[in-house]
């Protein structure tokens, strides 16, 4: 199930969402052209759980700074494509409701919360976390609360058949959230496959429970 568009009109131009997408794409292009390779970049500028918990690091950047650098590093084309697609579909409406600056701060804080949620879950891990998915998970949590009935155009794969359907955001994001929580639980029982599920969960819960605090009074509508 792949969402690709939301039927949810906005009033303002999503400058910050555009800026975030552009920044991620530019960094990914730099990664592709880096002589030392993507893995070297991830090891040196990704957020390592052990470093976040101990606040010690041998990386070129400090542990806190690594959270912000890690948000713009991706491990491959599918990784960045999926993250940027979700950011574009759901971020524009959240930016519209919050305002540009508030949305940027919300996004970055969601990324910090996500990184520490994963670090607390796996404090001894030396594997670097990279990608915007923690911050975007915060956007998804906010979207689920604010626009549960918004219609999302979704590509559904049924064996050899492909169908485009419209589903409420409650189902699309809710299904995604269930997968993250279930995968997070199972990852504690065995290998997690290198995916920071607890970062997704932490970011999602942050967005879900704090989004109302980020919306200016003049932009509030019926919840």
ChimeraX attribute file (.defattr): number of C-alpha atoms within 10 A of each C-alpha:
attribute: neighborCount
match mode: 1-to-1
recipient: residues
	/A:1	15
	/A:2	15
	/A:3	21
	/A:4	16
	/A:5	17
	/A:6	20
	/A:7	13
	/A:8	14
	/A:9	10
	/A:10	13
	/A:11	9
	/A:12	13
	/A:13	14
	/A:14	19
	/A:15	15
	/A:16	19
	/A:17	25
	/A:18	16
	/A:19	12
	/A:20	18
	/A:21	19
	/A:22	13
	/A:23	14
	/A:24	21
	/A:25	18
	/A:26	14
	/A:27	15
	/A:28	20
	/A:29	11
	/A:30	14
	/A:31	21
	/A:32	14
	/A:33	11
	/A:34	12
	/A:35	9
	/A:36	10
	/A:37	12
	/A:38	19
	/A:39	14
	/A:40	13
	/A:41	19
	/A:42	23
	/A:43	18
	/A:44	20
	/A:45	26
	/A:46	28
	/A:47	32
	/A:48	30
	/A:49	26
	/A:50	20
	/A:51	22
	/A:52	22
	/A:53	15
	/A:54	11
	/A:55	11
	/A:56	12
	/A:57	16
	/A:58	9
	/A:59	15
	/A:60	11
	/A:61	15
	/A:62	17
	/A:63	23
	/A:64	17
	/A:65	15
	/A:66	26
	/A:67	28
	/A:68	21
	/A:69	20
	/A:70	24
	/A:71	24
	/A:72	22
	/A:73	27
	/A:74	27
	/A:75	17
	/A:76	13
	/A:77	9
	/A:78	10
	/A:79	15
	/A:80	20
	/A:81	13
	/A:82	15
	/A:83	20
	/A:84	23
	/A:85	16
	/A:86	19
	/A:87	23
	/A:88	19
	/A:89	20
	/A:90	27
	/A:91	25
	/A:92	25
	/A:93	25
	/A:94	27
	/A:95	25
	/A:96	21
	/A:97	23
	/A:98	22
	/A:99	20
	/A:100	19
	/A:101	12
	/A:102	16
	/A:103	24
	/A:104	17
	/A:105	12
	/A:106	23
	/A:107	24
	/A:108	19
	/A:109	19
	/A:110	26
	/A:111	29
	/A:112	23
	/A:113	24
	/A:114	30
	/A:115	31
	/A:116	23
	/A:117	22
	/A:118	25
	/A:119	24
	/A:120	16
	/A:121	16
	/A:122	18
	/A:123	17
	/A:124	14
	/A:125	15
	/A:126	14
	/A:127	16
	/A:128	22
	/A:129	29
	/A:130	28
	/A:131	26
	/A:132	29
	/A:133	29
	/A:134	33
	/A:135	29
	/A:136	28
	/A:137	31
	/A:138	33
	/A:139	30
	/A:140	32
	/A:141	26
	/A:142	27
	/A:143	23
	/A:144	23
	/A:145	18
	/A:146	20
	/A:147	17
	/A:148	17
	/A:149	14
	/A:150	18
	/A:151	19
	/A:152	24
	/A:153	20
	/A:154	19
	/A:155	16
	/A:156	15
	/A:157	12
	/A:158	9
	/A:159	6
	/A:160	5
	/A:161	7
	/A:162	11
	/A:163	10
	/A:164	14
	/A:165	13
	/A:166	17
	/A:167	17
	/A:168	19
	/A:169	25
	/A:170	18
	/A:171	15
	/A:172	21
	/A:173	21
	/A:174	16
	/A:175	12
	/A:176	14
	/A:177	19
	/A:178	12
	/A:179	13
	/A:180	20
	/A:181	15
	/A:182	11
	/A:183	18
	/A:184	21
	/A:185	14
	/A:186	12
	/A:187	17
	/A:188	11
	/A:189	9
	/A:190	8
	/A:191	9
	/A:192	14
	/A:193	9
	/A:194	10
	/A:195	15
	/A:196	27
	/A:197	25
	/A:198	25
	/A:199	30
	/A:200	31
	/A:201	23
	/A:202	25
	/A:203	32
	/A:204	28
	/A:205	22
	/A:206	24
	/A:207	28
	/A:208	20
	/A:209	13
	/A:210	15
	/A:211	22
	/A:212	16
	/A:213	10
	/A:214	17
	/A:215	19
	/A:216	12
	/A:217	10
	/A:218	8
	/A:219	10
	/A:220	11
	/A:221	9
	/A:222	4
	/A:223	8
